[in-house]
Amino acid sequence: MIRQPSALRRRLTWALTGLTIASAMLVGLALWSSDTYIEDAAVRDLMERELTSLVGVDPSGTVEGSSHDTLRYYRGDQIPPELIGLGPGFHEEVAIDEREFHVLVREIGPNNLAYLAYDISFVEHREFALGLATTLVLLIVALGAAALAGRIADRTLRPLDALAAQVLNLDPERRGVRLKLDNLDNELGVFVNAINTYMQELDALVERERAFAAAASHELRTPLAVIQGAAETLQLSTDTPALARIRRAVGDARHELDALLALSRVRETPVHESLELVTFLKSVAEPYITGGTAVRVQWDTPEAMQIEAPQGAVSVIFSNLLRNALRASRDGTVRVRVRERCIAVIDDGPGIPDDELQHVFEPRFRGRDGGSGMGLYIARVLAQRLGWRLELSNRADGRGACARMHLSPDVHRLTGTAGDLTPR
């Protein structure tokens, strides 16, 4: 089973740990406050009762309540200077002989005060021990909370892990698959139902697209087969360059149709076949440069380059790049350069505006020079399916644009020369 992204699990763990520590601190603070209040009340009550019992006694010295000199009673002339000036009432943390005392002062008569001092040193030691114990308990709680919070987070996110695993295991090529609600929380069930509804709509959409693709394939292949058969029949009686171009165009159209239909299937890659790239590119370009166009096409290629690639895909990609270059050049020159792992089509037109350059591969985007808005999009999708890469940029000298088709490293074997593809 997959694990959730660490950020989500970490946030949940920290939240649980922080909540536990905060709760422990609040409980500790409440216990500390209660203990302090009860202790102060007990000390005051003890001193009140003790002073009451000593008021009628007439010793003039110190009354020692324990061997530690905890309780001191003063009356008469033997009052420590630290107590002089204290009025009737209860006084906390009065320093006597470098020790801390609580002092209770009671007026017995005119100018007659009785003092009872209670040594709180042991109380402070006890409070320190209590604070240390509380700190240790909080530390133990923090460590335990951190350990348990991770397990609680794992257990809490387990249904989400199960749902994510189901989503990741979905096969895009299989229709009718739905997420299961077994052992999932009701809250997640809302998401599962929403996803299943969306998948149902996607299934219907894919079925319609596949039906359309199958119908389009049948309707397009039939006239192509008729044209090819008629051209072959005519070629038996007369063999002209026009008939040869018709047969070649029909063959190219069938390959291009196969390449385009492969786009409708997620995992299907067009069939690779052996091609002599230079000869093939020139045959693809022939219909565009023999139709009365004023644009000249210059070829800068090695003598031969044998590749393993889908013929239809190469034709679709290259023809789109070439058509765009011819349309941009108008009466100028288009250069086709073939080098190792790269085909470049360079025109000498006005170039592509900067605000359009980043959108040229988007579907239905039409630049200022017209076009359907689908050619470059289809070319890029085909290239990505084959592991190739398309680039379109303006030339450094500002005289036109350069389109590059980078082939994957293992797609061809090169014979001939290679050179620089930097557009000039």
N, C-alpha and C positions, 0 to 999 in steps of 0.2 A: 504494500500500500504506500502511495506517495505521501510525503509530508507537506504540510502547508508552508508557504513562504515564511522564512525565519522572522520577518518583521511582525507578522500577525501573531505568531506564537510568542515572540519575545514581548510584544506589547501586552498580551493577555497574562503572561507570566509575571511581568512587572506590576501589572494592575492588581493581581491577586496577592502578590507579595506585599505591595504597598498597603493594600487594604488590611491585610493581617497585621502588619507592623503598626499601622495607625490604630487599629482596634486594641492591640496589646498595650500601646502607649496610653490610650485613653483609660483602659482598665487599671494600668499601673498608677496613672495620675490620680484616679479616683481612690484607689487603695491608699496611696500616699497621703492624700488630703484627709481621708477618713482617719487614718492612723494618727496624723498630726493633731487633728481636732480632738480625738478621744484622749490622746496623751496630754494635751494641754488642759483639757477639762479635768482629767484625773489629777494632774499636778495641782491645779488651782484648788480643787476640792480637798486634796490632802493637806495643802498648806493652810486653808481656812480652818479645817478641823484641828490641825496641830497648833495653830496660833491660838485658837480658842482655849485649848487645854493648857497652854503655857501662860496665858495672860495673867492668871491668878498666882502664878509662881513668882517668887522674888529672887531668882538667882541673878547675879550681876555679870555673869560671864557668858560663855558660849555653850549652847546645848548641842552636843554631838549625837546625831541620830544614828550614826554607824561608825565603824572603824575608819571609814573614808571621809569623815567630816562632811557628810552630805548635807546635813541640816544645821543651820546656825540661827540662834535666837539672840537678839540684842535688845537691851532696854536700859535706860539710865544713861550713865556717862561713858560707857564703853562701846560707843557706836563707831564703826570704821568710818574714816573720812569719805569713803565712796558713797556711803548711805546718807550723809548729811545733805540736806536739800531735797530729798525725796519726800513728796507729800503722800498722804494716805492713798492707798490703792495698790494695784498690782503692776509691777514693773518687770519687764523682760530683759534678759541678757545684760545684767549689770556686772561689770568687772570688779572682782574683789580678789586681791592677792593673785592677779594674773589668771583667774579662773572665772568662768561665766556662771552667774546665779540669776534665778528668778527671785524677786524680792516682793514680799507682801508687807505693806505698812498699814498699821491700824492705830487710830487715835484712841488712847485709853482715857485720857482726861486732858484738861488744858495743859498745853506744852508737854504732854506726856505721850510719846509714840512708842509703839512696840514694832520691832522689825523681825521678820522671819525670812531667812535667805535659804534657797534650795539650790544646791549644786546641780547644774544640768550637764556637766561634762559627760557623764555616762549616757545621758540622753542623746547628746550630739554624736557620741561614738555609735550608739545604736542606730541613729538616723543615717550615719555614714555607711554602716554595714547594710542597712536596709536599701540605701541607694545603690550600693555596689551589687547587692543581690538582684535588685530590679534591673540594673544594666545588664548583668549576666543573663538573666531570664529573657530580656528583650533580644539580646544577641542570639541566644539559642532559638528563640521564636523566629527571628529573621532568617537564620540558616535553615531551620525546618520549613519555614514558609516558602523559601526559594526552592527547596527540593520538592516539596509537595505541590507547589504551584505549577511546576513544569509538568508533573504527572496529571494534575487536574486539567491543565491546558490541553495536553494530549488527549485526554478522555473527552473533553468538551468538543474538541475539533475533530474527533474521530468520524462523526457522521459527515462532516464537510469533506474530510479526506476521502471517504467512500464515494461521495458524490463527484468529487474532482476526478477520482480514478475512473469512474464510469464515463465521464465526459472525455477524458484523454484516450480511453480505449474505443471510442466511437470510430467506426470505419466510414469515411466520407462516401465510399462507393456502395455501401449497403443502405437500402431504403427500408423504412418501416421499423427501424430500431428506436426504442424508447428507453428513457431512464427509469429505473425501478425505485419504488418507494419503500422497499423493505428496510425495516429498522432505521428509518430516517425520521427526524423530528418533524413535528407539524409545521414549524417555521420553515424548514428546508423544503417541506412538501409543496409550499407555495411556489418556490423557485423551480422545483422539479416540474410541476404542472405547467408553469409558464414556458419552460424550456421545451417540454414535450409538445406543447401547442405550437411553438415556433418551428420545431423540427417537422411537425406534420405539415405545416404550410410550406416549408422548404422541400419536403418530399413531393408535394403536389407541383411545386414550381419546377423541380428537376425533371419530373415525369413529363411535364409539358415541353420543357426545353429539349429533352431527348426525343420526344415524339416529333417535334419540329425539325430537329437535326436529321432524324431518320428520313422524314418526308422530303426535306430539302436535298439530302444526299441522293435519294431515289430520283427526284425530279430533275436534278442537275446531271446525274450520271447518264440518264437515258438520252437526252439530246447530245451529250458529248459522245456517247457510243455511236449514235446515228451519224454524227458528223465525221467521226473517225472512220467508220465503215464506208461512208460515201467517198471520203478522200482516198482511202485505199483502193476502192473500185476504180475511181478516176485515174489513179496513178498507174493502174494496169495498162491503160490505153495511152496515157500521156504523162510524162514525168516533168513537171515544171517546178521552178523555185517556189511559186505561190502555193502549190499543193504540199510541198515539203514543209513550208511554214505553217500551213493549216494543221498538218499532222503533228508537228512539233508543238504548236500552240495547244492542241487538244491534249496531248500528253502532259504538258506543263499544267494545264488547267486541272487535270485529274490529280496530279501530285499535290497541287496547291489546295484542292478540295480536301484531300486526305489530311493535309497538315492543319487546315482550319477546323475540320471536324474533330481532330484530336484534342483541340482546345476545350471541347465540351466534356471531355472525360478527364477527371482529375489526375489519374495515375498513368494514363496512356501517353507514351512518347512516340512520335512518328518513327516509322521504321528507318533505320540507317542503311545506307547503301554506298557503294564505292563511287566516287565522283572525281573526275578530273576537273578541278575547281576553275581554272582559268578558262578552259573551253566552255564549261557550263555557264559561267557568268557572261561570257560574250554571247552565247545563244539566248540567254534571258534578256540581254540588253538589245538584241537585234531588232525586235519589233518596235522599240522606242526610238531607235536611231535611223530606221529606214522608212519612217512615215512622213518624210518631208520636213522634219524639224530642222531649224537653222543651228541648233546647238551641236557642237562637235564634242565627241567623247574620245579622250586620250587614255590609253591603257599603259600602265606602268606595272608590269607583272613579271614574275619569274617564268621560265619556260614551261614548267609544269608543276602542279601541286596536287597530289592525290590525297583525298580526304574520305573519311567515313562519316556521312551525315545524311539526314533526311533531305532528299532532293526538293520536295515541295516546300519545306521550311526555308531552305536556303533561297529558293526562288522568291518566296513571298517577302522575306526580309530584304533581300538585295533589290528587288524590283521596286519596293516602296521607297527605299533610300534613293535609288536612281531617279524615280519619277519626281520626287521632291527636288532633287538637284537640278533636273532638266527644267522644271517649272520655275525655279529660282533664277537659273542662268539666262533664260530667254534666248538671247542671240549670242551667248558667250560659249565657254568651254567647261566641260565636266571632266574631271580626271578620276580614274579608278585605279587605286593602288592596292596591290595584293602583296602582303608580306607574311612572314611567319606568324601564325595565330591572329592575324588581323586583316580586315578588308576595310579600306577607306574610300569614301566617295566625297570628292571635294568640288564645290562649285565656286563660281566667281560672281555670284549675285550680290544683292545688297546686304546679306546676312540676316540674322534673326534678332528682332528687338529684345532687349534685356528682359522686359516684362513678360514676354512670351516664351523665352527660352526654357524656363523652369516648368512650363505646362505642356510642352510639345508632345510628350508621351501620354498625356491624359486622354481618356476616351471622349470623343465628340468635341475636342478642342480644335478650332479652326483659326489658323493664323491669318495674317493680312493677305497672304498670297492664295487664299482659298483652300480647296481640298475638302475631303469628306470628314476629316477629323478622326478617322478610325485607322488609317494606314499605319502610322507610327506606333499607335497603341497595340495593334495586332502584331507588328514586327517585334516590339519589346516583349510581349507575352510569349511569343514563340521562342525568342532568344532565351528568356529566363527558363522556359521549360527544358531547353537543351543545355542549360548551364553556360550560356554565352552572355555577353554583355554589350549593350548598345550605348553609344555616347554621341551627343550632338552638341557642337560648340561652334562659336564664331572663330574665324581665322585671326591670327595675331595681327595681320596687316589690315584687318577690317574689310577685306575684299572677299566676302562670301562666307560660307559655312563649311564645316567638315563633319561628316558622319562616320563613325567607326563601329565596326562589328568585330568584337574580340571573341575568338573561338576558344573553347576549352583546351587545356594543354594537351590532352590525349586524343584530339579529334582528327589529326592529320599527320601525314608524313610529307615533308617538304623536299622537293628537288629543284634546284635552281638557286638563285641569289636572293638575299634578303637585304633590306635597307631601312632607312629612317622613314617613319610615317608622319613626321611632324608637318602639318599643313603649311604651305608657303604660298 
